């Protein structure tokens, strides 16, 4: 199966400007009938966007300690120690800069709003974070952060800490209540979880065409609701995972781009960047693969703009399918 990924090394600011103009030109061209010869020309231009083809999709690594390389085990033990120390000193929820300032001033570093029972109560997605009181699930979760940071313990710990602080500041643990208290039929139809793939991953469907006429992209309040809605669906999908070695610990995303809002539409690009940032920074290794179906030509141009915000590991999980091959791709 071919996976098409934008080459970030070839992306540049001038190229982004060129791509944006191409998107606008294609948007205007769609309003008029296009002769066959013109269609061929557009297709030829579309494939000039720098794309790297992969022969196979991303493969998930094992979460059994016995399958890890020696260097990976050492990194895991290092991260365990960092988390253990941060919890025992009640500094896990303190931002790095503030912690350094307090240390220089001789103040005691405390966990913000967590109280004296912190050691017994630090969980992420239902998994205990204190290694000495945790289970195999703790290692599975820590390995996600390590893999997202190429097994660099310090960077993985910083990512974990920032994720916990972000979740607390955004009230993420109660975000599923938003769906019950503030139902939105437009969003419910545009994103939902239904069934599992052949490997057992929960499948989250994103039908972006349903967002085109909602008006949510046009206001800051609407854009924020779109970001929280996307986070809410991630939380719902994660609730279906089993954080144990050998079990399903990630989900599959299917993104239907048929009639999706164009990147030139007001607010679309801003929402896209915010969603990408939030998911990459706070949901490491939670998606096994993302399958884009009904991919229009303008998406390849858009991907050249989005590519700088994506890690190579994230892009290796992308599978793109044109309308003619949608059924074949999904059946695989």
Backbone bond lengths (Angstrom), bond angles and torsions (degrees), N, CA, C in turn:
res aa  C-N    CA-C-N  psi(-1)  N-CA   C-N-CA  omega(-1)  CA-C   N-CA-C  phi
1 X - - - 1.478 - - 1.521 109.29 -
2 X 1.284 117.81 130.68 1.464 121.39 -176.45 1.507 110.40 -83.76
3 X 1.320 115.34 130.19 1.447 120.98 175.58 1.504 107.88 -113.31
4 X 1.305 118.81 122.62 1.454 122.39 -175.48 1.510 109.42 -102.61
5 X 1.326 115.15 124.88 1.447 120.57 -174.36 1.512 109.58 -131.42
6 X 1.313 117.18 136.48 1.457 120.30 179.37 1.511 109.86 -73.70
7 X 1.303 117.45 137.65 1.454 123.00 177.86 1.515 108.85 -84.55
8 X 1.328 116.54 107.89 1.461 120.10 -176.31 1.511 112.69 -69.41
9 X 1.324 117.64 -25.51 1.458 119.61 -177.52 1.525 111.45 -67.31
10 X 1.341 116.91 -25.02 1.448 119.48 -178.53 1.517 112.01 -92.77
11 X 1.384 116.91 -5.92 1.463 119.95 -179.09 1.513 109.82 -76.53
12 X 1.313 116.76 145.20 1.452 121.42 177.51 1.504 108.60 -151.72
13 X 1.318 116.69 166.20 1.462 120.30 -178.69 1.514 111.78 -61.29
14 X 1.319 120.20 -47.15 1.465 119.34 177.26 1.517 111.93 -57.01
15 X 1.334 116.44 -38.64 1.456 119.58 -179.96 1.517 110.71 -65.16
16 X 1.332 117.77 -38.60 1.456 120.83 178.66 1.515 110.21 -61.69
17 X 1.336 116.16 -40.81 1.462 119.28 179.19 1.525 110.19 -64.44
18 X 1.325 115.65 -39.91 1.452 119.77 178.80 1.518 110.71 -63.62
19 X 1.339 116.22 -42.79 1.454 121.03 -179.27 1.512 111.20 -64.77
20 X 1.361 117.19 -41.16 1.457 120.62 179.17 1.525 110.69 -60.02
21 X 1.352 116.49 -41.67 1.463 119.78 178.64 1.523 110.55 -64.42
22 X 1.331 115.75 -36.75 1.458 119.45 179.68 1.518 110.61 -65.70
23 X 1.343 117.10 -39.94 1.461 121.09 178.35 1.515 110.06 -61.43
24 X 1.350 116.31 -46.53 1.462 120.47 -179.50 1.528 110.69 -62.11
25 X 1.334 116.46 -40.61 1.462 120.14 -179.62 1.519 111.18 -64.83
26 X 1.343 116.27 -41.22 1.456 119.87 179.81 1.514 111.12 -67.53
27 X 1.348 117.10 -35.22 1.463 121.02 179.01 1.515 110.36 -63.30
28 X 1.354 117.06 -44.09 1.456 121.23 179.49 1.527 110.71 -67.10
29 X 1.319 116.09 -37.34 1.464 120.16 -176.98 1.516 112.29 -65.63
30 X 1.332 117.60 -26.62 1.457 120.80 -176.38 1.517 112.61 -69.89
31 X 1.318 117.87 -17.36 1.458 120.58 -178.02 1.521 112.04 -75.71
32 X 1.333 118.46 -15.61 1.459 122.84 -179.53 1.522 110.31 -117.63
33 X 1.340 116.80 152.02 1.471 119.14 175.78 1.522 109.79 -59.53
34 X 1.331 116.28 140.01 1.460 120.61 -177.83 1.522 110.25 -111.12
35 X 1.325 118.18 122.20 1.465 120.77 178.16 1.518 110.42 -62.20
36 X 1.334 116.69 159.63 1.455 121.69 -178.39 1.511 111.15 -59.13
37 X 1.338 118.09 -43.25 1.460 121.00 -178.51 1.515 110.62 -62.54
38 X 1.365 116.77 -39.35 1.466 120.21 179.54 1.512 110.37 -65.38
39 X 1.363 116.99 -38.71 1.462 120.31 179.23 1.519 110.40 -59.97
40 X 1.345 116.09 -42.05 1.457 119.42 179.81 1.517 110.90 -63.97
41 X 1.340 115.14 -37.13 1.462 119.25 -179.75 1.517 110.47 -66.71
42 X 1.361 116.01 -43.34 1.468 120.04 178.75 1.510 110.36 -61.16
43 X 1.365 116.21 -41.61 1.459 120.02 179.91 1.515 110.95 -62.85
44 X 1.321 116.38 -40.41 1.463 120.66 179.93 1.511 110.84 -64.38
45 X 1.368 116.06 -39.90 1.455 119.59 179.53 1.517 110.87 -68.47
46 X 1.355 116.14 -37.15 1.460 119.67 -175.81 1.515 111.67 -62.49
47 X 1.322 117.47 -38.33 1.447 119.53 -176.14 1.518 112.53 -78.17
48 X 1.343 117.32 -2.55 1.456 118.59 177.17 1.519 111.54 -78.48
49 X 1.355 117.49 -13.19 1.457 119.94 175.41 1.516 107.58 -62.54
50 X 1.340 119.19 129.49 1.461 121.01 -175.68 1.515 112.37 -58.21
51 X 1.324 116.57 117.01 1.457 122.10 -178.31 1.521 108.85 -134.49
52 X 1.327 116.47 139.05 1.451 121.68 176.91 1.519 107.75 -109.36
53 X 1.304 118.18 127.85 1.453 121.12 -179.82 1.517 109.85 -95.60
54 X 1.339 115.19 132.15 1.450 121.50 176.62 1.527 108.60 -104.25
55 X 1.295 117.67 145.68 1.453 121.02 -177.55 1.525 112.30 -81.86
56 X 1.315 117.92 -22.70 1.462 120.35 -177.37 1.508 109.71 -145.48
57 X 1.325 115.50 156.44 1.451 120.15 -179.08 1.518 110.77 -78.89
58 X 1.297 114.82 168.92 1.453 122.74 -179.36 1.528 110.73 -59.02
59 X 1.304 117.54 137.34 1.465 122.05 177.10 1.519 109.17 -109.53
60 X 1.316 116.04 132.86 1.457 120.31 179.96 1.524 110.57 -74.63
61 X 1.326 115.42 142.21 1.453 120.21 177.87 1.530 110.95 -85.31
62 X 1.310 114.80 160.43 1.462 120.69 178.41 1.523 110.24 -72.94
63 X 1.337 115.66 147.98 1.463 120.83 176.55 1.523 112.08 -106.12
64 X 1.329 117.17 9.49 1.459 120.77 175.51 1.530 108.73 -80.06
65 X 1.323 116.73 132.40 1.466 120.51 -179.56 1.524 111.38 -57.48
66 X 1.327 116.51 -36.14 1.462 120.60 -178.04 1.528 112.56 -65.36
67 X 1.333 116.87 -20.08 1.465 120.60 -179.54 1.529 113.20 -91.87
68 X 1.326 116.61 -7.84 1.459 119.99 -178.26 1.524 111.02 -78.34
69 X 1.326 116.31 149.20 1.458 120.76 172.24 1.524 108.50 -69.32
70 X 1.320 116.37 160.30 1.461 120.24 -179.51 1.525 111.02 -58.80
71 X 1.328 116.87 -41.98 1.469 120.72 -179.97 1.527 111.01 -65.02
72 X 1.333 116.93 -33.70 1.464 120.99 179.49 1.523 110.87 -71.70
73 X 1.329 116.40 -38.75 1.475 119.56 176.83 1.522 110.60 -63.65
74 X 1.332 116.05 -42.34 1.467 119.51 178.76 1.522 110.76 -61.49
75 X 1.320 116.35 -40.61 1.465 120.54 178.50 1.524 110.67 -63.50
76 X 1.331 116.97 -40.16 1.468 120.97 178.75 1.523 110.67 -64.42
77 X 1.338 117.29 -44.24 1.464 120.29 179.24 1.529 110.77 -63.73
78 X 1.329 115.83 -37.25 1.467 120.72 177.66 1.524 110.01 -63.35
79 X 1.327 117.06 -46.22 1.464 120.42 179.89 1.522 111.06 -64.90
80 X 1.323 116.84 -39.26 1.472 120.40 176.06 1.526 110.21 -54.74
81 X 1.341 115.09 -47.85 1.466 120.27 -177.45 1.525 111.25 -62.98
82 X 1.319 116.92 -40.72 1.468 120.74 179.50 1.527 110.87 -63.61
83 X 1.326 116.38 -43.51 1.467 120.37 179.87 1.521 110.20 -66.21
84 X 1.322 116.23 -43.35 1.472 121.23 179.30 1.527 110.49 -58.31
85 X 1.316 116.44 -46.99 1.464 120.46 -179.05 1.525 111.16 -64.81
86 X 1.325 116.88 -43.06 1.465 120.55 -178.62 1.522 111.53 -63.40
87 X 1.335 116.48 -38.27 1.465 119.59 179.47 1.523 110.57 -71.61
88 X 1.328 116.79 -43.31 1.466 120.02 -178.27 1.521 112.33 -66.61
89 X 1.340 117.42 -29.61 1.470 120.75 178.22 1.524 111.95 -95.36
90 X 1.324 115.87 4.25 1.471 122.12 177.67 1.532 111.97 56.82
91 X 1.322 115.28 42.92 1.469 120.03 -179.70 1.523 112.43 -119.35
92 X 1.326 116.87 7.86 1.457 119.83 -175.15 1.520 112.92 -64.95
93 X 1.332 116.51 -32.58 1.459 120.10 -176.91 1.526 112.71 -98.33
94 X 1.322 116.61 10.38 1.456 120.34 -179.96 1.516 108.81 -98.02
95 X 1.329 116.34 128.10 1.456 119.82 179.27 1.520 110.28 -61.45
96 X 1.319 116.46 145.97 1.460 122.62 -173.86 1.520 112.45 -55.18
97 X 1.328 117.22 -43.95 1.461 120.98 -177.98 1.526 111.08 -65.15
98 X 1.344 116.20 -43.00 1.462 120.20 -179.39 1.520 111.04 -67.75
99 X 1.335 116.06 -36.44 1.455 120.34 178.41 1.525 110.25 -62.88
100 X 1.328 116.58 -42.85 1.462 120.89 -179.72 1.518 110.77 -64.61
101 X 1.341 116.81 -41.00 1.460 121.11 179.45 1.524 111.03 -61.96
102 X 1.339 116.33 -43.36 1.461 120.25 -178.86 1.525 111.46 -67.41
103 X 1.337 116.21 -36.97 1.460 119.67 178.56 1.521 110.42 -64.39
104 X 1.341 116.70 -40.48 1.458 120.86 179.86 1.523 111.47 -66.94
105 X 1.344 116.09 -31.39 1.459 120.61 179.89 1.522 112.38 -86.99
106 X 1.336 116.49 -2.47 1.452 120.13 178.55 1.513 114.23 78.77
107 X 1.324 117.41 15.15 1.461 120.74 179.81 1.523 110.53 -86.24
108 X 1.335 115.15 153.84 1.453 120.39 176.97 1.525 108.75 -75.74
109 X 1.320 116.90 132.06 1.455 121.16 179.89 1.519 108.68 -87.69
110 X 1.331 116.69 119.58 1.460 121.18 -179.09 1.524 110.88 -121.24
111 X 1.299 114.74 154.32 1.461 120.31 175.87 1.515 109.39 -74.08
112 X 1.311 116.68 129.89 1.452 121.57 -177.01 1.518 110.80 -70.66
113 X 1.326 116.01 117.35 1.453 121.92 171.50 1.511 116.23 68.27
114 X 1.318 119.23 19.55 1.452 119.62 -177.52 1.525 113.91 -105.51
115 X 1.326 117.76 -17.60 1.457 119.85 174.94 1.513 113.19 78.24
116 X 1.335 115.16 -175.38 1.456 121.62 -174.83 1.526 113.86 -77.91
117 X 1.321 118.31 -15.34 1.451 120.90 -175.86 1.525 111.89 -95.69
118 X 1.313 115.61 24.59 1.459 120.03 -175.24 1.523 112.73 -56.57
119 X 1.354 116.71 -43.28 1.451 120.08 -175.46 1.525 112.15 -55.63
120 X 1.323 116.90 -33.50 1.451 120.92 -175.13 1.522 112.64 -91.18
121 X 1.333 118.19 -8.19 1.450 119.29 -167.87 1.529 116.14 -124.53
122 X 1.306 118.95 7.93 1.462 119.66 -178.60 1.526 109.58 -85.63
123 X 1.333 114.90 109.49 1.458 121.39 179.71 1.521 109.39 -129.14
124 X 1.312 115.41 152.89 1.462 121.52 172.23 1.521 106.77 -136.40
125 X 1.329 115.97 118.84 1.468 122.22 -175.47 1.531 111.51 54.26
126 X 1.325 114.98 37.12 1.452 120.20 177.04 1.515 114.45 81.70
127 X 1.325 117.35 1.46 1.466 121.85 -178.33 1.525 109.43 -102.01
128 X 1.350 118.76 127.68 1.469 120.67 177.65 1.520 110.42 -67.22
129 X 1.331 116.76 136.01 1.463 120.28 -176.91 1.526 113.66 -93.73
130 X 1.313 118.06 -17.70 1.461 119.92 179.88 1.529 108.44 -73.53
131 X 1.329 118.89 110.32 1.465 121.45 -174.14 1.523 114.61 -55.42
132 X 1.337 117.92 -42.22 1.461 119.84 -176.80 1.516 112.72 -70.98
133 X 1.322 116.98 -17.40 1.466 120.20 178.28 1.523 111.38 -112.10
134 X 1.322 115.65 1.92 1.450 120.34 -176.66 1.518 112.96 -89.35
135 X 1.320 115.47 -168.49 1.460 123.27 -179.57 1.525 108.28 -130.04
136 X 1.330 115.88 -168.10 1.467 119.39 175.69 1.521 110.91 -58.84
137 X 1.333 115.97 -28.50 1.464 120.35 -179.69 1.524 111.12 -61.12
138 X 1.327 116.77 -33.12 1.464 120.63 178.87 1.524 110.43 -62.11
139 X 1.326 116.43 -45.02 1.466 120.15 178.61 1.525 111.28 -64.59
140 X 1.334 117.01 -40.51 1.467 120.76 179.27 1.524 109.98 -59.16
141 X 1.334 115.84 -42.91 1.462 120.13 -179.37 1.523 111.38 -68.91
142 X 1.329 117.21 -43.77 1.463 120.33 179.58 1.528 111.14 -64.04
143 X 1.328 116.72 -34.24 1.467 120.12 178.55 1.525 111.66 -64.04
144 X 1.317 117.44 -30.48 1.462 120.20 177.20 1.529 110.49 -62.69
145 X 1.316 115.99 -44.37 1.464 119.57 179.55 1.531 110.56 -68.85
146 X 1.320 117.35 -36.78 1.462 120.24 178.20 1.530 111.51 -65.15
147 X 1.308 116.90 -43.73 1.468 119.83 -179.21 1.521 111.48 -66.56
148 X 1.318 115.57 -33.96 1.470 118.92 178.60 1.522 111.29 -68.44
149 X 1.321 116.68 -20.56 1.470 121.62 -179.72 1.522 111.86 -119.21
150 X 1.329 116.15 29.40 1.467 122.92 173.52 1.525 112.21 54.67
151 X 1.315 116.55 39.39 1.463 124.29 176.87 1.530 112.93 58.38
152 X 1.315 115.38 37.04 1.460 121.01 172.57 1.526 107.34 -101.11
153 X 1.340 118.14 106.12 1.466 122.04 -172.38 1.527 114.26 -56.25
154 X 1.317 117.72 -43.34 1.460 120.70 -177.80 1.526 110.61 -63.11
155 X 1.342 116.17 -47.68 1.465 120.08 179.69 1.530 111.33 -64.77
156 X 1.337 116.36 -37.81 1.466 120.36 179.01 1.528 110.63 -65.71
157 X 1.327 116.56 -40.00 1.463 120.39 178.69 1.525 110.74 -65.66
158 X 1.321 116.54 -43.22 1.472 120.02 177.94 1.527 110.63 -60.50
159 X 1.323 116.68 -39.44 1.466 120.65 178.54 1.526 110.59 -64.64
160 X 1.326 116.48 -44.53 1.465 120.97 178.71 1.518 111.00 -60.94
161 X 1.312 116.08 -45.86 1.471 120.39 -179.86 1.528 110.95 -61.20
162 X 1.330 116.64 -46.59 1.467 120.19 -179.46 1.528 111.12 -63.83
163 X 1.328 116.11 -36.10 1.467 119.96 177.61 1.521 110.65 -62.78
164 X 1.324 116.96 -44.89 1.468 120.96 -179.72 1.526 111.24 -64.13
165 X 1.326 116.30 -41.59 1.471 120.53 179.15 1.526 110.15 -65.62
166 X 1.330 116.38 -42.94 1.472 120.77 178.75 1.520 110.93 -62.13
167 X 1.322 116.90 -43.98 1.463 120.47 -179.01 1.524 110.97 -62.18
168 X 1.320 115.65 -39.44 1.465 119.54 -179.96 1.526 110.66 -68.54
169 X 1.325 117.32 -43.43 1.469 120.81 -177.25 1.527 112.09 -69.37
170 X 1.338 117.12 -28.43 1.467 121.41 -177.88 1.531 113.14 -100.98
171 X 1.333 116.73 5.11 1.472 119.97 178.78 1.531 112.20 57.64
172 X 1.300 117.18 40.91 1.459 120.72 -173.79 1.529 112.45 -68.01
173 X 1.326 117.47 -31.71 1.465 119.31 -178.52 1.523 112.81 -62.12
174 X 1.324 116.89 -20.53 1.469 119.81 179.57 1.530 111.77 -111.38
175 X 1.333 116.89 14.99 1.467 119.73 -173.60 1.529 112.64 -67.68
176 X 1.326 117.60 -26.34 1.458 119.34 178.88 1.523 111.54 -66.79
177 X 1.328 116.36 -20.56 1.466 119.76 176.26 1.527 110.49 -70.14
178 X 1.333 117.82 -24.09 1.469 121.17 178.88 1.519 110.65 -57.45
179 X 1.333 115.18 -38.14 1.459 120.48 -177.43 1.524 110.81 -64.72
180 X 1.333 116.62 -37.37 1.460 120.51 -178.87 1.525 111.18 -77.51
181 X 1.336 115.90 -38.58 1.463 119.94 -176.31 1.521 113.47 -83.47
182 X 1.352 116.56 -28.13 1.468 120.35 -178.24 1.523 110.54 -132.30
183 X 1.324 117.65 69.14 1.469 119.94 -178.90 1.525 111.75 -63.79
184 X 1.317 116.53 142.96 1.463 122.17 178.26 1.526 107.48 -139.10
185 X 1.331 116.48 105.24 1.461 120.59 -174.90 1.526 112.09 -62.12
186 X 1.355 117.27 -34.31 1.466 120.35 179.40 1.523 110.80 -60.78
187 X 1.321 116.54 -45.28 1.457 120.91 -178.39 1.525 111.18 -73.10
188 X 1.331 116.88 -37.02 1.460 120.04 -179.76 1.525 111.58 -62.15
189 X 1.327 116.51 -34.93 1.461 120.48 179.84 1.526 111.62 -80.70
190 X 1.320 116.62 -22.47 1.462 120.37 -177.21 1.521 112.70 -85.40
191 X 1.316 117.69 -20.54 1.465 120.30 -179.39 1.521 109.23 -148.72
192 X 1.324 115.89 125.90 1.463 119.74 -178.72 1.525 109.37 -157.66
193 X 1.315 116.05 159.56 1.463 121.97 178.39 1.517 108.22 -107.48
194 X 1.326 115.74 129.21 1.459 119.62 -176.49 1.524 109.94 -146.39
195 X 1.314 116.78 109.93 1.454 121.82 175.06 1.517 114.52 73.54
196 X 1.331 114.74 -168.66 1.464 122.48 -179.64 1.525 109.11 -135.49
197 X 1.348 115.37 157.59 1.457 118.75 176.96 1.530 109.61 -83.79
198 X 1.323 116.94 -174.81 1.462 120.49 -174.85 1.522 113.12 -65.16
199 X 1.311 116.74 -21.61 1.460 120.57 -179.93 1.522 111.93 -95.53
200 X 1.335 116.40 1.92 1.459 120.24 176.51 1.511 115.68 94.21
201 X 1.348 117.82 1.85 1.463 119.77 179.10 1.531 110.32 -72.69
202 X 1.329 118.55 133.92 1.467 119.95 171.09 1.526 108.49 -59.18
203 X 1.332 116.91 141.18 1.464 120.70 -177.68 1.521 110.02 -108.26
204 X 1.330 115.81 121.68 1.462 122.33 178.05 1.526 108.16 -103.90
205 X 1.331 116.48 119.90 1.460 122.16 -179.11 1.528 110.12 -97.87
206 X 1.326 115.79 131.50 1.461 122.38 177.41 1.524 108.17 -117.98
207 X 1.323 117.12 104.79 1.464 121.91 -178.78 1.525 107.33 -100.66
208 X 1.326 115.84 87.48 1.461 120.61 -168.94 1.520 114.39 -71.55
209 X 1.330 117.61 -18.24 1.457 119.62 178.23 1.520 112.17 -61.24
210 X 1.329 116.61 -25.80 1.457 120.91 -179.82 1.511 113.90 -71.64
211 X 1.332 116.99 -9.53 1.469 120.49 -178.88 1.525 112.92 -96.30
212 X 1.311 117.38 -8.61 1.467 121.13 -172.07 1.518 113.78 -58.72
213 X 1.329 117.42 -39.15 1.467 120.37 -173.85 1.523 113.60 -111.58
214 X 1.334 117.19 21.23 1.466 119.52 -178.19 1.524 113.07 -82.48
215 X 1.341 117.72 -23.55 1.461 120.96 -177.37 1.517 113.49 79.35
216 X 1.335 117.42 2.31 1.464 120.66 -176.74 1.527 113.07 -69.91
217 X 1.329 117.69 -24.09 1.463 120.42 -178.54 1.527 112.23 -75.25
218 X 1.309 117.20 -15.00 1.463 120.59 -169.43 1.523 114.54 -86.83
219 X 1.327 119.02 -16.85 1.463 121.57 -179.90 1.520 110.30 -123.79
220 X 1.323 116.20 155.73 1.462 120.42 178.89 1.526 110.68 -62.96
221 X 1.325 116.11 -39.72 1.466 120.32 178.24 1.530 110.71 -62.11
222 X 1.331 115.88 -42.46 1.458 120.07 178.95 1.514 112.07 -65.74
223 X 1.333 116.39 -41.56 1.467 120.09 179.87 1.528 110.79 -65.07
224 X 1.327 116.18 -39.50 1.467 119.89 178.47 1.523 110.77 -64.93
225 X 1.336 116.79 -38.32 1.468 119.90 179.02 1.525 110.72 -65.38
226 X 1.342 117.15 -33.66 1.460 120.76 177.46 1.524 111.24 -67.05
227 X 1.327 116.73 -41.35 1.465 120.67 179.18 1.528 110.16 -65.10
228 X 1.331 117.35 -46.26 1.467 120.79 -179.83 1.534 110.82 -65.93
229 X 1.309 116.12 -35.47 1.464 119.75 177.19 1.524 110.30 -61.59
230 X 1.331 116.28 -41.65 1.471 119.72 -179.75 1.522 110.90 -67.71
231 X 1.325 116.15 -38.81 1.463 120.49 176.83 1.529 109.92 -64.37
232 X 1.322 116.25 -41.11 1.463 120.69 -179.35 1.529 111.13 -59.56
233 X 1.329 116.71 -40.34 1.459 119.36 179.29 1.525 111.38 -67.92
234 X 1.328 117.21 -34.15 1.465 119.81 175.19 1.522 110.20 -63.36
235 X 1.325 116.34 -44.33 1.462 120.33 -179.75 1.530 110.87 -62.84
236 X 1.322 116.32 -39.76 1.464 120.16 179.84 1.532 110.06 -64.78
237 X 1.329 116.85 -42.91 1.458 120.54 179.22 1.517 112.27 -65.85
238 X 1.331 116.90 -40.45 1.464 121.05 179.73 1.522 110.57 -63.13
239 X 1.328 116.37 -30.83 1.464 120.22 177.77 1.517 112.87 -63.32
240 X 1.324 117.36 -15.18 1.464 121.81 179.79 1.528 112.17 -96.59
241 X 1.326 117.37 -0.08 1.463 121.34 -177.63 1.522 111.42 -91.35
242 X 1.338 115.35 158.92 1.461 121.91 176.65 1.523 108.01 -119.86
243 X 1.315 116.65 109.74 1.463 120.68 -177.14 1.528 110.47 -82.07
244 X 1.325 114.90 71.73 1.454 122.10 177.88 1.521 108.36 -139.76
245 X 1.345 118.21 147.47 1.464 120.21 177.48 1.528 110.56 -57.05
246 X 1.321 116.23 134.45 1.453 120.31 178.59 1.515 114.65 85.94
247 X 1.332 117.33 -6.87 1.461 121.35 -179.51 1.531 110.57 -101.15
248 X 1.329 115.89 173.27 1.462 121.14 179.39 1.525 109.26 -76.62
249 X 1.324 116.55 117.55 1.465 120.45 -175.57 1.530 112.17 -123.75
250 X 1.333 116.30 20.18 1.466 120.20 177.50 1.523 108.69 -156.54
251 X 1.330 116.46 169.82 1.457 120.76 -177.81 1.528 110.93 -122.36
252 X 1.314 115.49 170.10 1.462 122.36 175.54 1.522 108.91 -109.93
253 X 1.333 116.08 136.03 1.460 121.07 177.46 1.525 109.00 -108.63
254 X 1.326 116.06 133.61 1.461 121.48 172.43 1.521 107.12 -117.09
255 X 1.327 116.62 119.22 1.466 121.71 -177.45 1.523 108.84 -112.75
256 X 1.334 116.27 113.03 1.463 121.86 179.30 1.529 108.72 -92.47
257 X 1.330 116.34 114.06 1.462 121.32 -176.32 1.532 113.61 -94.00
258 X 1.321 117.46 8.24 1.460 119.75 178.38 1.529 109.89 -63.95
259 X 1.320 116.68 125.13 1.468 123.61 -179.73 1.529 112.77 58.13
260 X 1.333 117.23 23.64 1.469 120.70 179.41 1.526 110.47 -67.18
261 X 1.337 118.06 151.87 1.472 120.76 178.02 1.519 110.74 -57.14
262 X 1.317 116.76 135.52 1.464 121.01 179.10 1.519 110.57 -71.10
263 X 1.335 117.82 147.42 1.463 120.88 179.23 1.515 113.08 -62.26
264 X 1.347 117.26 -19.98 1.457 120.00 178.60 1.513 113.06 -79.00
265 X 1.331 117.56 -12.00 1.456 121.10 -179.93 1.520 109.95 -69.93
266 X 1.321 116.60 143.42 1.457 122.03 -176.76 1.527 111.58 -54.87
267 X 1.325 115.86 126.58 1.451 121.52 174.35 1.509 115.92 87.05
268 X 1.325 118.70 -16.85 1.462 120.91 -175.32 1.526 111.37 -63.33
269 X 1.331 116.11 -47.39 1.461 119.65 -177.74 1.526 111.48 -65.22
270 X 1.334 116.82 -36.67 1.467 120.83 179.69 1.522 110.67 -64.79
271 X 1.335 116.51 -43.66 1.465 120.44 178.96 1.522 110.33 -64.91
272 X 1.322 116.43 -43.20 1.459 121.08 -179.65 1.521 111.43 -58.00
273 X 1.328 116.66 -47.08 1.463 120.13 -179.30 1.526 111.32 -64.68
274 X 1.334 117.52 -41.83 1.459 120.78 -179.44 1.524 111.63 -64.62
275 X 1.322 116.14 -41.32 1.460 119.92 178.99 1.525 110.33 -65.00
276 X 1.334 116.54 -45.29 1.466 120.77 179.06 1.526 110.29 -59.39
277 X 1.320 117.42 -45.64 1.463 121.53 -179.36 1.525 111.49 -62.06
278 X 1.332 116.37 -47.41 1.467 120.83 -177.38 1.524 111.22 -63.04
279 X 1.315 117.22 -45.89 1.461 120.28 -177.11 1.525 111.91 -69.68
280 X 1.336 117.37 -40.44 1.467 119.39 179.40 1.522 112.11 -68.54
281 X 1.324 116.95 -36.55 1.459 120.54 -175.08 1.520 113.16 -80.16
282 X 1.339 117.61 -25.45 1.462 119.84 -170.09 1.526 115.72 -125.15
283 X 1.316 117.68 -3.22 1.467 120.51 -179.72 1.526 110.41 -132.45
284 X 1.331 117.31 64.20 1.462 120.46 -175.77 1.526 113.06 -66.29
285 X 1.312 115.25 131.81 1.470 121.96 173.25 1.523 113.26 56.31
286 X 1.323 117.77 30.75 1.463 121.07 178.80 1.526 112.25 -90.70
287 X 1.322 117.16 -9.86 1.462 121.31 -179.68 1.527 109.33 -119.38
288 X 1.332 116.30 121.15 1.463 120.43 179.85 1.518 110.77 -74.08
289 X 1.334 115.93 -40.08 1.464 121.07 177.93 1.517 109.09 -159.35
290 X 1.327 115.58 152.91 1.460 121.99 174.76 1.519 107.71 -121.11
291 X 1.324 116.04 118.92 1.462 121.79 -177.73 1.523 109.07 -104.58
292 X 1.319 116.87 117.10 1.460 122.15 177.25 1.528 108.05 -96.18
293 X 1.330 116.95 122.93 1.460 120.52 179.39 1.530 110.50 -115.63
294 X 1.326 115.68 161.41 1.468 121.69 -176.97 1.530 110.64 52.69
295 X 1.335 114.81 45.30 1.466 120.69 -175.70 1.530 110.57 -74.59
296 X 1.336 118.28 117.96 1.468 121.58 177.69 1.526 110.32 -81.82
297 X 1.328 116.31 167.22 1.461 119.52 -178.90 1.522 111.88 -62.48
298 X 1.349 116.86 -34.73 1.457 117.81 -176.27 1.515 112.73 -65.22
299 X 1.358 118.00 -19.36 1.461 119.88 -179.91 1.524 111.16 -64.78
300 X 1.325 116.63 -36.73 1.461 119.53 -179.26 1.526 110.52 -63.76
301 X 1.323 116.13 -34.38 1.458 120.11 176.46 1.522 110.12 -70.37
302 X 1.340 116.11 -42.62 1.464 120.22 178.90 1.522 111.02 -61.76
303 X 1.331 117.01 -38.03 1.460 120.27 -177.50 1.518 112.03 -62.58
304 X 1.331 116.94 -27.00 1.461 120.33 177.18 1.523 111.02 -67.69
305 X 1.346 115.81 -28.36 1.461 120.35 178.91 1.522 110.66 -81.96
306 X 1.339 115.98 -39.51 1.464 121.23 -176.34 1.522 111.89 -76.13
307 X 1.333 117.37 -28.25 1.460 122.47 -173.20 1.526 114.84 -48.99
308 X 1.345 120.07 -42.80 1.464 119.12 -178.31 1.526 114.01 -61.48
309 X 1.341 117.41 -19.59 1.457 120.78 -178.87 1.527 112.26 -90.37
310 X 1.332 117.57 -3.75 1.457 121.67 -176.57 1.523 111.05 -109.44
311 X 1.331 116.31 143.94 1.451 119.84 174.33 1.528 108.61 -79.62
312 X 1.332 115.73 158.61 1.462 119.42 178.94 1.522 110.28 -62.42
313 X 1.320 116.82 -34.92 1.464 120.72 179.41 1.528 110.76 -63.59
314 X 1.330 116.43 -40.86 1.466 120.48 178.08 1.519 110.64 -64.13
315 X 1.330 116.22 -44.87 1.462 120.14 -178.07 1.527 112.34 -66.23
316 X 1.330 117.29 -26.89 1.461 119.92 -179.81 1.520 111.63 -69.35
317 X 1.325 116.70 -12.50 1.467 120.89 -179.63 1.528 112.25 -95.28
318 X 1.322 117.68 1.28 1.462 121.37 -176.94 1.530 111.55 -86.49
319 X 1.320 116.12 135.79 1.457 123.21 174.27 1.520 106.96 -126.43
320 X 1.330 117.72 123.50 1.461 121.80 -177.16 1.517 110.82 -110.09
321 X 1.327 115.79 135.86 1.455 120.64 -178.92 1.520 110.71 -134.18
322 X 1.326 116.14 126.62 1.456 121.28 174.69 1.530 108.99 -73.49
323 X 1.346 118.95 161.64 1.467 121.63 -178.25 1.526 114.03 -50.81
324 X 1.327 117.52 -38.19 1.468 120.89 -176.36 1.525 112.96 -67.66
325 X 1.337 117.83 -21.58 1.469 120.49 -176.77 1.523 112.88 -114.66
326 X 1.326 118.03 14.34 1.466 121.47 -176.23 1.524 112.23 -59.39
327 X 1.324 117.78 -51.70 1.469 120.67 -177.65 1.520 111.63 -61.12
328 X 1.326 116.39 -43.36 1.463 120.98 179.84 1.525 110.70 -61.04
329 X 1.336 116.80 -42.54 1.462 121.24 -179.04 1.519 111.50 -64.57
330 X 1.329 117.32 -45.64 1.460 121.12 -177.70 1.527 111.71 -67.14
331 X 1.324 117.31 -35.05 1.461 120.28 -179.41 1.519 112.19 -69.57
332 X 1.327 117.20 -24.47 1.466 120.26 177.76 1.516 110.50 -70.16
